[in-house]
Amino acid sequence: MKLSLVPLFFGATAVASRLYAASYAGTVTTLSLSQSRGQYELETVAQSTACGVNPSWLMLDSEHRFLYCIDEAVDLANGTVTSFAIGANGTLTRIVQHETIAGPVMSQFYSAPGLPHRKFFAVAHYEGSAVTSYSLDPITGVFNRSQTFTYTLAQPGPNPVRQDAPHSHGVVVDPTGQFVLVPDLGADLVRVFRVNPATGLLEPQNPLVAAPGSGPRHGVFWTPKEATVGQHKETIFYLVSELSNGLTGYRVSYPNGTISFSEFYTTNSYGGAVAPNASKVAEITLSPQNNRIVLSNRGDNTFGVNNDSMAVFGCADATGNIATNITFHGLYPAYGSYPRQFDLSTKNEMIVEALQESHGVVVTGWNGTTGKPGPLLARKSLVGEVVAAVWDSL
């Protein structure tokens, strides 16, 4: 789609949606998705190079209008974490930048009941074999590092090339807000931390042990959307593992203030079919209707050369409760190569995908009635490998 610095087309028939994309080329781009005469178009409205050399993850605080960017700084000794103020026109103004341990790749916010005016976030460091935590003032966007946890392996894992060391890859906060989970691709663990409710500090707990050689990457928690008063909400944790293309479901319980996991389901990101050579599962999320698990597969070329796939699984029944059996609903085109990260908009039922090897982003529909991805709506080429894309909830 053509490049323009004008935020919106005059006469657009729908209010524009905003999104942000991070590229390993060193840019964070603000994009506007508009619709005119039935056609969608993605336009660049602002761009910043202030995050660092290899922006790898974006985290939006929509309420306070800040965007937090992680710079993986591939092959360098240190990465960075940066906060940006989001201008009304989509411009990004750097507030604070701090150097951090090598290879930060993902982060998530969490909170502590005893400090209602503070926010916190945890960062997974792939190359640095570490987890860090930060305390921030949500009003100003100013933050500081609180904790650092570093890890070692006594010996390489079953996949010695990829499991030569611990490689923290994801951050997931449980539905109660009491625990932070960090899948570790190198150690075949999901590290578990309790959030101290008075201080916001992370307290290490016993980890969840994953299958040897599976390489845990990202995860998501599921609970019923609605529950009768007094009814216990069932909690499920779904984990995707990069090295095995695995999808594993765990029932979650909270005995005596701890968190416990019981595996009840396992398959791969192809519904049990043999995964194509060199394919790697990347991201996992839930549909806005809370009844589908959506995954992205990289490097499978399922829909032609440089056209990888999105996988959809049913995870809830018609009443909104967990399905007796997780059902594979099939593969759908990603409309590009290496969909590393994607985000579903609950506002307009669309998916934005960061296509790493296609050097761009695409927006597709999402059909909430059928629970399936829709057609390609818009495509935007950007410079470099695009590795993260998030919707703004404005």
N, C-alpha and C positions, 0 to 999 in steps of 0.2 A: 504494500500500500504506500501511497506517496507520502513523503516527509513534509510536515508543515509545522511551523511554530505558532500557528493560530490555534487556540485551545479548542474551538468548536466551529463547525460549519454553521453559518447562518441558515436558519430554516430547518434545522435538524428536527426530526419528528419524535425524538426521545431524548430525555435528559442524559447527558454523557455520564459514563462511569470512569473512574480513575483507577489506575493500577501502577505498580512500580516493578521494575525489572533490574536485576543485578547481573553484570557481565564480568567475566574474568579479564576482560580488556581494561578494567579499571573504572567502569562507569556504573552509575545508578541512574536509571532513566524513568522519568514520570511520563506516563502515557495516558491519553484520553481515548476512550472508546465511544464513538458517537454513531448515530443511525440517521441516515438521510435518504428519503425516498426508497425505504426498504433495504438499503445497503448499509452494512456496518463498516466503519473505518477506524483504524488505530493510528493515532498521531502522537508524535513526540512533542511535549509541551515544555519540558525542562530536563536538564541533565547535570549531574555532578560527578566530579572526579575526586572528591574529597574523602571518600571512604577508604581508599587504599588501592594497592596494585591489583588485587584479585578479590573483589567483593563476592561473597559466597552465600550469604543468608540475609534476609530482611525480616524485621519484626516491627509491626505497626502498633502504636498506641493511638488508636483513632480518637479516643476521648480527649486526650491532651494535645493531639496533633504533632506527635513526634514519630520519626522513623529511625529505628536502630539498625545499623549495618555492621556486619561482621566481615572483616577482610582476612581471607585465608592466607594470603601472602605465600603462595605455593613455593616451596624450596627455600624460603627465608627463615631466619632464626626466630622471628616473632611476627605475630599478626596484630591486628588492631580491632577495637570496638569503638564505634562512633555513633553519636546521637545527632539527628538533624531535626530542625524545626521545619514543618511543612507550611509553606506559604499558601495563601488563598488561590494563587495561580499555579500551584504545583511545584514551585521552586523549593530547593532543599538547602537550608543554611546550617552549616556545621555548628554544633553547640560545644560538644566535648569529644575528644578522641584520646583513648588510652591504649598503650601498647599492652599486648598480652602474650601468653604462651603460644607456641607455633600451632598453626593449622586449625583455627576455630572454624567449625562447619555448620553448627546449628545452635539455636538458643530458644528459650521460652520464658515468659513472665511467670512469676508466682507471687503469693502474698503471705503475710503473717498477721493473724488476728490482733496480736498485741501491738502492732505498728500500722494502724489503718491509714496513715498518711505517707507511708513509704511503699515502694514497689521493689521487687527483686527480680533478677533473672539469672538463669544458669546457662553456661556455655559448654558445649562438647568440643574437645580439641582432638582431631583425628591424628595429626602428625605429632602433636605434643603429648599424646597418651595421658590426657588430663581432663579434669572437669574444674571449671572456675565458677564462682558465684559473685554477683554484684548487687549492691544496694543503690537505689536511685530515688531521686526526688521527682515524682511524676509531673510536678508543676513546672519545673525548670529544665528537665531533661538531663540534669547533672547526675553522674553516677561514679562509683568507685568500687574497685575490686574488694571483696570481703574474704574469700577463701580460695585455696588452690589444693586440689587433690591430684596427685600424680601416681601412675601405676607402672608396674613392670611385669614381664612374663618370665617364669623360670626357664621356659623353653618355647620355641615356636609352636604354633597350633598345627592342626592337620593340613592347612593350606599355608605352608611356610612362606610363600611369597607375599601373601596378603596378611598373614597372621604372625609376622615377625615380632610384633609388639602389640600392646593394647592400643586400640584405635577407637576412642569414643566417637560416636557418629550421630547420635540423636539426643533430644531432650523431650520428655513427655511428663506432663503434670497430671496426677490422678484426679478423678472428679471431686473428691473431697478437699483437694488442695493441700492435703497433709503430706504427700509424698511426691518426689521428683525421681523419674526413671531415666537412665542413660544407657541405651543399647551400645555395647562395645563389640565392634566387628572383629577385632583382633583377639579378644579374650573369650569369645563365645559366652558372654555374660550380659545380663541387663543389670547394671548397677542401680541400687536403690538407696535413696536418701530420705530421711524424715525431715520435714520442715519444722524447726523449732518455732512454736507459735508466738513466743515472746520476743525472739531476736531475729527471726528470719534466716538464721544460719542453718546449713545443711548438715545432717547427722547421718553418717553411713550406717546402713543396715545390711542384713544378709542379702546377697545378690540372687537374682533369678538365673539359674543355669540353663543355657540353651543347648541345642544339639551340637556336638563337636563338628567343627568345620562349617557351621551354618552361616556365621558372620552376621549377627544382629545389626540392623541398620536403623530403622524407624519404627514407631508404634503409635497406636491410637486407642483410647478408651471409649467403650460404648456403655451407655445406660439407657433405660427406657425414657422416652420423652416425658411421659406422664405416668404418675403412680398414684393410686388411691391413698388417701390420708392414712398413715400408719403402716402402709405396705412397704416392705423392704425393696429397695431398688437393686435389681441384679446388676452387677458390674462385670464387664468383660474387657480383657486387654488383648488386642490383636497386634502381633509382632511380625514385621517383614524382615527377612534375612537375605542379605545380598548374595552371599556366596552359594547358597542353595536355592535361590529364588523362592524361599519358603514363606508361607503364611501360616502362623500358629495362633490358635485361640486359647486363652486361659480364663477360667472363672476366678474372680477375685473376691477375697474375703478379708475381713479386718479383725482378726482375733487379738483381743487385749491390746488394742492400740497399735498393732503392727499391720503389715500388709502381706497377704499370702496368695500364691498362684497355683492353680491346678489345671494342667493342660487337658483340653477336651477335644481339640480339633487341630489337624495339621494337613496341609496340602502344599501345592506350590502356586506361583502366580499365573499358571496356565491351567488351573483347575485339575491338576493331576497328570496332564499330558506331559510328554517329554519336553523340557525347555530347549529352545534353539541354542545352538552353540554360541558362546560369548554373550548371551543375554544376561541382564542383571536387573533385578527389581530395584526400584528407587524409592518412591514416595507412597504413602498410604494416607487416606482420609475417609471420612464418612460423608454420605450424601446429606443435603439439607433436610431430607425427609427422615434421616436417621435409620434407614432400612437397607442401605447398600454400603459395601466397602469398595472403594475405588483405589486401584494400584496403577503405577506406571512402570512399564517394562522398557528397558534401554537395550538397543542393539539387536533386537530380534528380527527386524525387517519383515514382520508378519504381513504387512499390507503393501509390500514392495520395497525396493531399495530405498533406504533412508526414510522409511515410514514405519515407525515402531508402534507399540500397542498400549492401550489402556485396558485393564482387566476389571470386571465388575462381579461382585459376589453379593448375594442376598443374605442379610444377617438378622432380619426381623420379620415377624409375621404380620398379618393384617391388623392385629390388635396393638401392634407396637411393642410387643414383647419379643424376647430373643427367639429366633427361629429354632425349631428342634434340630434341623440340619442346615448347615451353611451350604448355600447353593451357588454353583458357578454359573453366571449368566452370560459369559462369553468375553471375547476380545473385540475392541473397537479401535479404529485408527487414531493415532496420535497426531497425524498430519505433519510429521517431521521426525528427526533423528535425535535420540537420547532425551526423552522427556524426564529431566532430572527431578524437577519439583513442579507442583501444580497446586492450584487453589480453586475451590468451588465457592462461588458467590451465593450466599443465601438470599441476597436481595433480588437478583435478576436471573437466577438459575443459569449460570454460565460457568465454564471452566476456563481458566487461563493456564497455559503450560509454558514452562521455560524449556526450550529445545536447545540443549547444549551444543550438539554438533550441527544443528541447522542454523545456529547463530541468529536466533530470533524467538519471538513468542507467537502463539496462536490463541485465539479465543474460539471456543466451540460452545454449542448449546448443551443444556442438561435438561432432559425430559423427566420432571418429577413424577409424572403419572406412570410412565413405563419403567422408570429407574434406569435409563440408558443415556449415554452421551449422545448429543445431537450433532448436527452438521457443522462444518467449518464456517465460522462467521467472519473472521478477520485474521490477517497475518501481518506481522511487522518484523522486518529484518533489522538487526542491530549489529554493532561491531563486536566481534569476539564470541566466546562461548557463554551463552546465557544460562545461568544455573539456578536462578530463583526468580519467582514472580508472585506478587501478592496483590489482591484487590484492596482498594480503599473502601471502607464501609460508609462513606459519605452518601 
